[in-house]
């Protein structure tokens, strides 16, 4: 099987909050396993449906950004779901393709 990924992947465990657009449910907590400029993989208790769009908020660490932590909001399309039995942490695995992102601020202290 050929690896179709073109962007460099970073194996990072970053806490993420996500929500599905047009819902009022609380934001599920998640944790990334890998991030690239074109997509990310995270695990969570409540997985969205494949093909759906989600909004994710995460802080990229200084080690990745080369400076301060960066708060980013990402809109992504869910491309694959892995059952909890197949993941290392026993939570549902979610692969998402980044459609767009916005840098909200350079650090938690900045406004």
KANORPE-V946156 format. One record per backbone hydrogen bond with DSSP energy under -1.0 kcal/mol. NH is the residue of the N-H (numbers start at 1). CO is the residue of the C=O. Records with the same first field share a line. If there is no record, write none. Layout:
NH = CO ; CO
This chain:
10 = 35
12 = 10
16 = 30
17 = 57
18 = 28
19 = 55
30 = 16
31 = 43
32 = 14
33 = 41
34 = 41
35 = 10
36 = 39
40 = 96
41 = 34
42 = 94
43 = 31
44 = 92
51 = 78
52 = 49
54 = 76
55 = 19
56 = 74
57 = 17
58 = 72
60 = 70
64 = 61
65 = 61
66 = 62
70 = 60
71 = 105
72 = 58
73 = 102
74 = 56
75 = 100
76 = 54
77 = 97
78 = 52
79 = 95
80 = 95
82 = 93
86 = 83
87 = 84
92 = 44
93 = 82
94 = 42
95 = 80
96 = 40
97 = 77
98 = 38
99 = 75
100 = 75
102 = 73
104 = 71
105 = 71
